[in-house]
Amino acid sequence: MIDPQGTRFIDIAFSDGTPKKAFLTACVVGSVLTAINHGDLILSGNPPPFMKVLLTYCVPFCVTMWGAYIGKKSKIAE
């Protein structure tokens, strides 16, 4: 479905370096959250559950992408 006003998620969210910014945010926030949530396991030498760590990084990436999309879309609507 083509939006004549150019407000498709893909068009907006993947412009202006947003994925790179979201990736960097996910690296920082994901690392902090992994340390908080799984630090005891890591320090004891046991690996934390892979899927939980993966989701810990995916959530800040998705939140950053969504926030950028909403912000850019509202600016377009002005």
C-alpha positions as a printed NumPy array, in Angstrom:
array([[  0.   ,   0.   ,   0.   ],
       [  1.529,   3.291,  -1.109],
       [  0.855,   6.33 ,   1.019],
       [  0.736,   9.431,  -1.191],
       [  1.983,  11.643,   1.653],
       [  5.098,   9.504,   2.17 ],
       [  4.345,   8.574,   5.78 ],
       [  5.017,   4.856,   5.434],
       [  6.958,   3.392,   8.334],
       [  9.79 ,   2.115,   6.124],
       [ 10.216,   5.47 ,   4.37 ],
       [ 10.385,   7.456,   7.588],
       [ 12.031,   5.117,  10.09 ],
       [ 14.915,   4.076,   7.848],
       [ 15.952,   7.589,   6.851],
       [ 18.384,  10.117,   8.338],
       [ 20.615,   7.492,   9.954],
       [ 17.927,   6.312,  12.358],
       [ 18.912,   2.618,  12.259],
       [ 22.526,   3.504,  13.142],
       [ 21.379,   5.68 ,  16.045],
       [ 19.014,   2.933,  17.213],
       [ 21.813,   0.364,  16.986],
       [ 24.16 ,   2.505,  19.086],
       [ 21.403,   3.134,  21.624],
       [ 20.667,  -0.598,  21.783],
       [ 24.36 ,  -1.351,  22.367],
       [ 24.591,   1.02 ,  25.319],
       [ 21.199,   0.391,  26.901],
       [ 21.277,  -3.349,  26.156],
       [ 24.692,  -3.699,  27.797],
       [ 23.581,  -1.822,  30.903],
       [ 20.394,  -3.875,  31.177],
       [ 22.269,  -7.131,  30.585],
       [ 24.692,  -6.223,  33.365],
       [ 21.821,  -5.373,  35.711],
       [ 19.665,  -8.391,  34.874],
       [ 22.328, -11.058,  34.32 ],
       [ 25.439,  -9.684,  36.003],
       [ 25.398, -12.294,  38.748],
       [ 25.389, -15.113,  36.19 ],
       [ 28.126, -13.486,  34.131],
       [ 30.34 , -12.879,  37.172],
       [ 29.889, -16.478,  38.338],
       [ 31.131, -17.72 ,  34.962],
       [ 27.793, -18.987,  33.713],
       [ 26.374, -17.723,  30.43 ],
       [ 22.991, -16.007,  30.656],
       [ 20.115, -17.336,  28.527],
       [ 20.836, -16.292,  24.941],
       [ 17.246, -15.38 ,  24.024],
       [ 16.859, -13.142,  27.073],
       [ 20.044, -11.272,  26.243],
       [ 18.999, -10.957,  22.595],
       [ 15.652,  -9.475,  23.627],
       [ 17.431,  -7.151,  26.05 ],
       [ 19.175,  -5.601,  23.03 ],
       [ 16.179,  -5.759,  20.667],
       [ 13.811,  -3.807,  22.902],
       [ 15.803,  -0.533,  23.041],
       [ 16.447,  -0.811,  19.283],
       [ 12.716,  -1.126,  18.557],
       [ 11.78 ,   1.623,  21.015],
       [ 14.286,   4.006,  19.436],
       [ 13.061,   3.197,  15.928],
       [  9.42 ,   3.653,  16.954],
       [ 10.107,   6.924,  18.763],
       [ 11.98 ,   8.297,  15.761],
       [  9.135,   7.281,  13.464],
       [  6.488,   8.936,  15.638],
       [  8.583,  12.099,  15.988],
       [  9.29 ,  12.367,  12.264],
       [  5.685,  11.586,  11.335],
       [  4.326,  14.295,  13.642],
       [  6.786,  16.763,  12.144],
       [  5.581,  15.871,   8.633],
       [  1.952,  16.323,   9.706],
       [  2.593,  19.904,  10.859]])
